[in-house]
């Protein structure tokens, strides 16, 4: 099979690898679409945190595909099934796993596309216990967005979304726009998105935002300061957390999901205390979050297709990554299509 192999940071090339049959408890999937994420850029650039990647590696953790073979002992998944799979590979036995927080597994970190071969290839092998079967006829390009959507759901599940809440989303990238689409399902009183790019702010309105604010408009931000029950931050900017806390009203919940790479403090502990805020960081997606997102997607209530802007075959991977990096290319979610 063809696969994109990163031998070490800065070295990614298309290679031929053998297709390995699934071992007991695994499934082999023909990849239909695989999204490029900011963490894939970190993997390629060598800036991903130590312990969260092993080289050489075939990246690709946002994907969907068709089962072509199953290992012995797999009974609920059949060849021909359309599927996605959880990326994090939890041990299932530690305290965090027993609590249902499988994304926080205490065992050595393991995730498809970072420590185990991913989906920037014709085929990918994954444990059957992590697979979610999708309805026949599913759009695999859309389903490939269920991985980042599950990460968003993991953040929103920590705060009961009830109708009538005032909700703000900081960041209008993939995670931020998925958060807008998901929060809109709960019928908030207000759903405001904060970002920088006019095209993405316009898309946020189409996905359900009632207002869109340019983060550089200080007056507009001041007008919204201290007025939201729930603030979801996915800006991946050093000032994202600061903006999120400023937007929260007293007693609110602030969910931080963006990683800026900046280690300098960007949240005032004084403001957190004086506002009596619940501040939550989110890492990855639990099995419960995956189940929630797959159910919403399968029912037709949640449709991430508007976020897909570019699709490239594997042999054009260099062009695909260039588009992801180019802020003027108008790219949102770029996918590789084996």
C-alpha positions as CSV (number, residue, x, y, z in Angstrom):
1,X,0.0,0.0,0.0
2,X,1.0,3.6,-0.3
3,X,1.6,5.5,2.9
4,X,3.1,8.9,4.0
5,X,6.0,8.1,6.3
6,X,7.7,10.6,8.5
7,X,11.1,9.1,9.4
8,X,12.0,12.1,11.5
9,X,10.9,15.8,11.7
10,X,11.1,17.5,8.4
11,X,11.2,14.3,6.3
12,X,7.9,13.1,4.9
13,X,7.7,10.9,1.8
14,X,5.3,8.7,0.0
15,X,6.4,5.0,0.3
16,X,5.2,1.5,-0.4
17,X,4.5,-0.6,2.7
18,X,3.1,-4.1,3.1
19,X,-0.6,-4.4,4.0
20,X,-0.6,-6.3,7.3
21,X,-3.6,-8.5,8.0
22,X,-5.5,-7.8,11.2
23,X,-4.4,-9.7,14.3
24,X,-7.1,-11.1,16.7
25,X,-9.3,-8.2,17.9
26,X,-8.3,-5.9,15.1
27,X,-9.9,-4.7,11.9
28,X,-8.3,-3.6,8.6
29,X,-9.9,-0.5,7.1
30,X,-9.5,1.0,3.6
31,X,-9.2,4.7,4.2
32,X,-11.8,6.9,2.5
33,X,-10.7,10.3,3.8
34,X,-8.2,11.6,6.3
35,X,-8.0,15.1,7.6
36,X,-4.8,17.1,8.3
37,X,-4.7,18.6,11.8
38,X,-2.5,21.2,13.4
39,X,-1.0,18.4,15.4
40,X,0.1,16.7,12.2
41,X,2.1,19.8,11.4
42,X,3.6,19.6,14.9
43,X,4.6,16.0,14.2
44,X,6.2,16.9,10.9
45,X,7.9,20.0,12.3
46,X,9.2,18.2,15.4
47,X,7.4,20.5,17.8
48,X,5.0,18.0,19.3
49,X,5.5,17.5,23.0
50,X,8.0,14.7,23.9
51,X,6.3,11.4,24.7
52,X,3.4,12.2,22.3
53,X,4.9,10.9,19.1
54,X,7.2,8.1,18.0
55,X,9.3,8.3,14.8
56,X,9.2,6.8,12.2
57,X,5.4,7.2,11.9
58,X,2.6,7.2,9.4
59,X,0.4,10.1,10.6
60,X,-3.3,10.5,10.3
61,X,-5.7,10.4,13.2
62,X,-8.8,12.1,11.7
63,X,-10.2,9.5,9.3
64,X,-13.1,7.3,8.1
65,X,-13.2,4.3,5.9
66,X,-14.5,0.9,4.9
67,X,-13.7,-2.4,6.7
68,X,-12.0,-4.9,4.4
69,X,-11.0,-7.6,6.9
70,X,-11.5,-8.5,10.6
71,X,-9.3,-10.5,12.9
72,X,-10.4,-13.5,14.8
73,X,-12.7,-12.8,17.7
74,X,-14.3,-9.8,16.0
75,X,-18.1,-10.4,15.8
76,X,-19.9,-7.1,15.6
77,X,-18.0,-5.6,12.7
78,X,-18.0,-7.0,9.2
79,X,-16.2,-6.3,5.9
80,X,-18.1,-3.6,4.1
81,X,-19.0,-1.6,7.2
82,X,-18.3,2.1,7.1
83,X,-16.5,3.1,10.2
84,X,-14.5,5.6,12.3
85,X,-12.3,4.7,15.3
86,X,-11.2,6.3,18.5
87,X,-7.6,7.4,18.2
88,X,-6.4,7.1,21.8
89,X,-5.7,3.5,22.7
90,X,-6.5,3.2,26.4
91,X,-5.5,0.2,28.5
92,X,-9.1,-0.2,29.9
93,X,-7.8,-1.2,33.3
94,X,-6.3,1.8,35.1
95,X,-8.3,4.1,37.4
96,X,-9.0,6.7,34.8
97,X,-10.2,4.1,32.3
98,X,-12.5,2.6,34.9
99,X,-13.9,6.0,35.5
100,X,-14.8,6.3,31.8
101,X,-12.2,8.9,31.2
102,X,-10.4,6.8,28.6
103,X,-8.7,9.8,27.1
104,X,-6.7,10.2,30.4
105,X,-5.5,6.6,30.5
106,X,-2.6,6.2,33.0
107,X,-0.7,3.7,30.8
108,X,1.9,4.8,28.3
109,X,0.5,7.2,25.7
110,X,-0.7,5.4,22.6
111,X,-2.7,6.9,19.7
112,X,-3.3,6.1,16.1
113,X,-1.2,8.4,13.9
114,X,1.2,9.4,16.6
115,X,2.6,6.2,18.2
116,X,0.8,3.7,15.9
117,X,0.5,3.8,12.1
118,X,-2.2,6.2,11.0
119,X,-4.5,6.9,8.1
120,X,-2.3,8.9,5.7
121,X,-2.2,5.6,3.8
122,X,-4.4,3.3,1.7
123,X,-5.2,1.1,4.8
124,X,-5.1,1.4,8.5
125,X,-5.3,-1.3,11.3
126,X,-7.1,-0.5,14.5
127,X,-8.4,-2.3,17.6
128,X,-12.0,-3.4,17.0
129,X,-13.0,-2.2,20.5
130,X,-12.4,1.4,19.4
131,X,-14.4,1.2,16.2
132,X,-17.8,2.9,15.6
133,X,-19.9,1.6,12.8
134,X,-21.7,4.2,10.7
135,X,-24.9,4.0,8.7
136,X,-24.8,2.6,5.1
137,X,-24.2,5.4,2.6
138,X,-22.4,7.7,5.0
139,X,-20.3,10.4,3.5
140,X,-16.8,9.3,4.6
141,X,-15.3,12.8,3.9
142,X,-17.7,14.2,6.5
143,X,-17.2,11.3,8.9
144,X,-13.5,12.0,9.0
145,X,-14.3,15.1,11.0
146,X,-15.8,13.1,13.8
147,X,-12.4,12.8,15.6
148,X,-12.0,16.6,16.2
149,X,-15.8,16.7,16.8
150,X,-15.4,14.1,19.6
151,X,-12.7,16.3,21.2
152,X,-15.1,19.2,21.2
153,X,-17.9,17.0,22.6
154,X,-15.5,15.9,25.4
155,X,-15.3,19.6,26.4
156,X,-19.0,20.3,26.1
157,X,-20.0,17.1,28.0
158,X,-18.2,18.5,31.1
159,X,-20.8,21.3,31.2
160,X,-24.4,20.4,30.8
161,X,-25.7,22.3,27.8
162,X,-29.2,23.4,28.6
163,X,-31.5,25.6,26.5
164,X,-31.2,29.3,27.1
165,X,-27.6,29.5,28.0
166,X,-25.4,32.4,26.8
167,X,-22.5,30.6,25.1
168,X,-19.3,32.0,23.5
169,X,-16.7,30.3,21.4
170,X,-13.2,31.7,21.1
171,X,-11.5,30.6,17.9
172,X,-13.0,30.0,14.5
173,X,-10.8,27.2,13.3
174,X,-12.0,23.6,12.9
175,X,-12.5,23.0,16.6
176,X,-14.2,26.4,17.2
177,X,-16.6,26.0,14.3
178,X,-17.4,22.4,15.4
179,X,-18.1,23.8,18.8
180,X,-20.5,26.3,17.3
181,X,-22.4,23.6,15.4
182,X,-22.6,21.4,18.4
183,X,-23.6,24.1,20.9
184,X,-26.3,25.4,18.5
185,X,-28.1,22.0,18.9
186,X,-28.8,22.9,22.6
187,X,-30.8,26.1,21.6
188,X,-28.7,28.7,23.5
189,X,-30.1,32.1,24.1
190,X,-26.9,33.6,22.5
191,X,-24.1,31.9,20.7
192,X,-21.2,34.3,19.9
193,X,-18.0,33.3,18.1
194,X,-14.8,35.3,18.4
195,X,-12.2,35.0,15.6
196,X,-10.2,36.9,13.0
197,X,-11.1,35.7,9.6
198,X,-14.2,37.2,8.0
199,X,-15.0,34.0,5.9
200,X,-14.8,31.8,9.0
201,X,-16.9,34.2,11.1
202,X,-19.5,34.1,8.3
203,X,-19.5,30.3,8.3
204,X,-20.0,30.4,12.1
205,X,-23.2,32.3,11.5
206,X,-24.4,29.7,9.0
207,X,-23.6,27.0,11.6
208,X,-25.8,28.7,14.2
209,X,-23.9,31.6,15.8
210,X,-26.1,34.6,16.6
211,X,-23.1,37.0,16.6
212,X,-19.6,37.0,15.3
213,X,-16.9,39.3,16.7
214,X,-13.4,40.1,15.4
215,X,-11.0,39.6,18.3
216,X,-9.1,42.7,17.2
217,X,-12.3,44.9,17.8
218,X,-11.6,45.9,21.4
219,X,-14.9,47.8,21.7
220,X,-17.0,44.8,20.6
221,X,-15.2,42.5,22.9
222,X,-15.7,44.9,25.8
223,X,-19.4,45.0,25.1
224,X,-19.6,41.2,25.5
225,X,-17.2,41.0,28.5
226,X,-18.5,39.1,31.6
227,X,-21.7,38.0,30.0
228,X,-21.5,34.3,29.1
229,X,-22.4,31.2,31.1
230,X,-20.1,28.9,29.1
231,X,-17.0,29.9,27.1
232,X,-15.3,27.3,24.9
233,X,-11.8,28.3,23.8
234,X,-10.2,26.7,20.8
235,X,-8.1,29.5,19.5
236,X,-4.6,27.9,19.8
237,X,-3.3,31.4,20.4
238,X,-1.5,32.6,23.5
239,X,-4.2,35.2,24.3
240,X,-7.1,32.8,23.7
241,X,-7.5,31.7,27.3
242,X,-7.3,35.4,28.4
243,X,-10.1,36.4,26.1
244,X,-12.2,33.4,27.2
245,X,-11.9,34.3,30.9
246,X,-12.7,37.9,30.2
247,X,-15.9,36.9,28.4
248,X,-17.1,34.7,31.2
249,X,-19.6,36.0,33.8
250,X,-19.3,35.2,37.5
251,X,-20.0,31.5,38.2
252,X,-19.4,30.5,34.6
253,X,-17.5,27.6,33.1
254,X,-14.6,28.1,30.8
255,X,-13.4,25.2,28.7
256,X,-9.8,25.4,27.3
257,X,-9.1,23.1,24.4
258,X,-6.6,25.2,22.3
259,X,-2.8,24.5,22.5
260,X,-0.8,27.6,21.7
261,X,2.7,26.2,22.4
262,X,3.3,29.3,24.6
263,X,4.4,28.3,28.1
264,X,4.0,31.8,29.6
265,X,1.0,32.3,31.9
266,X,-2.0,33.6,30.0
267,X,-4.8,33.4,32.6
268,X,-5.2,35.6,35.7
269,X,-5.7,33.5,38.8
270,X,-7.2,36.6,40.4
271,X,-9.9,36.8,37.8
272,X,-10.7,33.1,38.0
273,X,-11.1,33.4,41.8
274,X,-13.0,36.7,41.8
275,X,-15.4,35.4,39.2
276,X,-15.8,32.0,40.9
277,X,-15.1,30.3,37.5
278,X,-14.9,26.6,36.8
279,X,-11.9,26.3,34.5
280,X,-11.4,23.0,32.6
281,X,-8.7,21.8,30.3
282,X,-9.6,19.2,27.8
283,X,-7.3,16.6,26.3
284,X,-8.5,14.3,23.4
285,X,-11.8,12.5,23.5
286,X,-13.3,9.9,25.8
287,X,-15.3,6.9,24.5
288,X,-18.5,8.6,25.9
289,X,-17.7,11.7,23.8
290,X,-17.2,9.5,20.7
291,X,-20.5,7.8,21.3
292,X,-22.3,11.1,21.6
293,X,-20.9,12.5,18.4
294,X,-21.4,9.4,16.3
295,X,-25.0,9.3,17.4
296,X,-25.6,12.9,16.5
297,X,-23.9,12.4,13.1
298,X,-25.8,9.2,12.4
299,X,-29.1,10.8,13.2
300,X,-28.4,13.7,10.8
301,X,-28.5,16.3,13.5
302,X,-24.8,17.1,13.2
303,X,-23.3,17.7,9.7
304,X,-19.6,18.9,9.6
305,X,-19.4,18.9,5.7
306,X,-19.3,22.7,5.5
307,X,-15.9,22.7,7.1
308,X,-14.2,20.7,4.3
309,X,-12.6,23.2,1.9
310,X,-9.8,21.1,0.1
311,X,-9.2,17.5,-0.8
312,X,-6.0,16.0,-2.3
313,X,-4.9,12.5,-3.4
314,X,-2.0,11.0,-1.4
315,X,0.5,11.8,-4.1
316,X,-0.3,15.5,-3.8
317,X,0.5,15.5,-0.1
318,X,3.0,18.3,-0.4
319,X,0.5,20.6,-2.0
320,X,-2.0,19.6,0.7
321,X,0.3,20.6,3.6
322,X,1.2,23.8,1.8
323,X,-2.4,24.8,1.7
324,X,-2.8,24.0,5.4
325,X,0.1,26.3,6.2
326,X,-1.0,29.1,3.8
327,X,-3.2,31.6,5.7
328,X,-4.2,33.1,2.4
329,X,-5.4,29.9,0.8
330,X,-8.8,30.0,2.5
331,X,-8.4,26.5,3.9
332,X,-10.3,25.2,6.8
333,X,-10.3,21.4,6.8
334,X,-8.0,19.9,4.2
335,X,-8.3,16.1,3.6
336,X,-6.2,13.5,2.0
337,X,-8.2,11.0,-0.1
338,X,-6.3,7.7,-0.7
